[in-house]
């Protein structure tokens, strides 16, 4: 099967399924945003359940308040210094 590059491109275009990139990107953006909006809340219930399990318990990260990973690492570092 000898094809010129132009014929090959036409063949591929005919056989390849259409790709709704804009629709897929919009759907991923909306679903990802929904997951982030619904999934971010402080998990104080878990922290409260563990409060009496050790002599020193410090609530850090999203168990304390929803924030960034940088703040969670900062809080964890300073909690470790207090031990």
Secondary structure, 3 states (H helix, E strand, C coil): CCCCHHHHHHHHHHHCCCCCHHHHHHHHHHHHHHHHHHHCCCCHHHHHHHHHHCCCCCCCHHHCCCCCHHHHHHHHHHHHHCC
